[in-house]
Amino acid sequence: MATVLLVRHGRSTANATGMLAGRMDGVTLDEAGRDQAALTGELLAAVPLAAVVSSPLERCRETSQFILDRQRQAPDAPVESDLTECDYGQWQGRQLSELVTENLWSVVQSQPSAVTFPDGESLAAMQTRSVAAIRRHDAAFEAEHGPNAVWAAVSHGDIIKSVLADALGMHLDLFQRINVGPASVSIVRYGGPRPSVYAINTEAGDLSWLAKGISAGDAAVGGGSGHQTSATKSA
């Protein structure tokens, strides 16, 4: 199968003020978030991307543009509604410092699979739609561009955490153990006997090895020799 780079949007104006933005309009990257997104665009410049798929929310589309601007050839750039932020219902637009006093907060922390936000979405439904969207696009890009295709999905923290939990075979109740920072990159390859997770929450390094694609197959006993980067080539 193809390889997907799960990219969280850069820091938003809501992140900076401690607000749970959800699907609110007008939430954009702040100055720090634009700098973060620019660095991610630079990080991914060494990887020819088949596509950059974005959540429809503005902060993700802004982040996507920073990535697209650093690509040598223009990849596809579709918007995917199933990668949009969780519908937090009545929690949307409130301060996290207020929400921590709600009884539901402790359930969000310890048993996410049981959570449905008031007048909003359940975390289980959020995971189902987002994983399905990632797998659907992944299969389509492999069919179009071949098994070495690499593409990026720009989305939100809880969305990416839920996708990673699925790829890791973790129950949704454990997904709060995963951290996904602003403009970070996580790498997943589907296909074979199981999904393979190559990176979580990375913000730096040399990803040029992705340009050659990832070979499918069994897991390397003992960890294997790793991937050859420009640094190891010159060593």
N, C-alpha and C positions, 0 to 999 in steps of 0.2 A: 504493500500500500504506500501511499504518499506519506510525507512527514508534515505535521502541523506545528507551527510555532504559535503558542498561545500568548498573546501580548495584552497585558492590562494597559488601559489608558494612563497617561501621565496624571500627575496630581491636579485635581480640579479645584475650582473656587469653593465648592462645597466641602471637599476633603480638608482644605486649609482652615475652614471655620468649624469643623466638627459636625457638619450637617449630614444627615442621611438623605442624599439627593433623590435616590430612586430614579424615576422616569421624568423628573421635572424638566421643563424646557429651560433653555438659557444657561445651563451649567456648562461652563467651558474650562479649558485648561488655564491655570494661573501661570505666572511667569516661571515658577519652578517646574511646573508640569510641562511647559513648552520646552524647557531645557532638557528635561528627562526624555521627552519624546524625540527630540533631535538626536540625543545620544543613542537611543534605540535605533533610530533610522540609520545612524552611522554604523552601529553594530551589525545590522542586517544588510548593509550595503554589499558585503562580500558574498551574499547568498542570493542567487537569481531566483526570485519568487514567481511562482506561477500565478498567484493571486494574493490579494490582501482583502479579506472579507471583514466587514465592520458591523458592529452594532449600529443601529440607526441614531443613537444619541450623540450629541454634538462632540462631547469630549473624546469619544472613540473615533469619530470621523476626523477630528483634528489630528489625533495621534496617527491614524492611518495615513494621512497626507504627508506627515514627516517621513514615514517609511517609504511611501511611493516616490517622494521627491529624491530619494537617494538610490533608487533602482536605475540601472543602466537602460533597461528596456521596460516599457510600461506594462505591468501585469494587470490582469483583470482586477476590478475593484468593486465587487457587488456589496450591497447592504443586506444584512440578514436579520430579520425581525426576531427570530428565535434566539439570537445572541444578545438581545437587549437585557437591561438590568432586571433584577427581580422586581415584581410588583409588591412593594412593601405596604401598600394600602394606607391605613391611617398613620403608619409610622413615617411615611414619606414627608420630607421637609422639616422633620424635627431634629433637635440636637441629640447627639449620642449621649451626652451627659444627662439628659432627661430620660431617654429610653432605658438606660441602665437600671432605673428604679422600677420599671414595669415587671410584673410577674413573668411575662413571656420571655424576658431577656435571659433568664437562667435556662429556659428550655432551648432557646436558640444556641446557647453555649454547649449544653450537655446532650440534647436529643433533637437535633435539627430535623430529623425525619418526621417528627410529630408536630412541626410548626406550620401553621397557616397564619399569615399576617392578617390582622383585622381588615376586612374588606379588600384583601389582597390575595397574593398567590402563596401556595405552599412551597417550601424549599424542595420537596420531593418533585413537584411538578416542574419547578425551575430546572432541576437537574435533568429530568427526562427530556424536556424540549431542547436544552442546550447540548446534551450529549448526542441526541438524534441529529441535530443540525451539523455538528462537527463531523460526525461519521458520514452523513450524507454528502457534504461538500468534499470530504477526503476521498470518498469513492469516486466522485465525479471528476476531481482533478487528476486522480491517477488514471482514470479511463481516457482523459483528454491528453495528459502530458506524460504519462508513463510512471512506473513505480519509483523513479528517483525524484519525482516532483516534490517541491517544498512550497508550502503556502503558509500565510499568516492569518490568524483570526484575532481581531482586536475587540476585546470585550471588557468585562467588569470583574472585580475581585471575586465575588461569590460565584459567579458563573464559571470562572476559570478553576476555582477551587473544587467545584462540583465535578467538572470534567476530569480534573486530575484524580480525584477520589475514585471515579469510575475506572479510569485507566489503571490505577494502582490496585484495583480490586478491593477498595476500602468501602465499608458501609458509610452511608451519608452521615451517620452519627459521629463519625470520626473526622469529617472534613475540616473541622475547625483546627485540626492539628497542622494544616497546610497554610503556609504564608505566601501571599502573592502581592508584592509591592508595586507601587505605581511604575508603569512603563517597563516592568520586568518581562522576561521571556521564559517560557517553559516549553519543552520540546517533547512531543509524543509521536510515536509511529504505531499505526494500527496494522492489522494483518498478522499472518502466522498463527501460532497457537494462542497468542495473547497480545494485548497492547504492550509496547515498550516505552518506558519513560526515560528520556535521556537527560533532562534538566528540569529543575523547578526553581522559579524565582531568581533567575540569573540576570545580572545587570551589566556584565562586562565579559571580557574574554575574546577569544578568537573563534568565530563560528564558520570560518571558511571551509572547514571539512564537510559542512552540509551541502556544499555545491556539488560534491560527487555523489550525493545520495547515501542512503543507509541500506546495507544489505539485510534482507530478511533472513531469519533462521533461528536456530535454537540459541538460548542464552549461553554465553561463554562461561564455562565452569572456571572459577577462580578469578573472574572479572575481565579476562581478555587483555589485549594490548592497547585498547583505546583507539582514538581517531587521530590521524595525522593532520596537524595544523601547520600554518606557516612557520610557527616557532619551532616545532619539532623537525620540520624539513631543514631548517638552517642549523640545527644543533649538530 
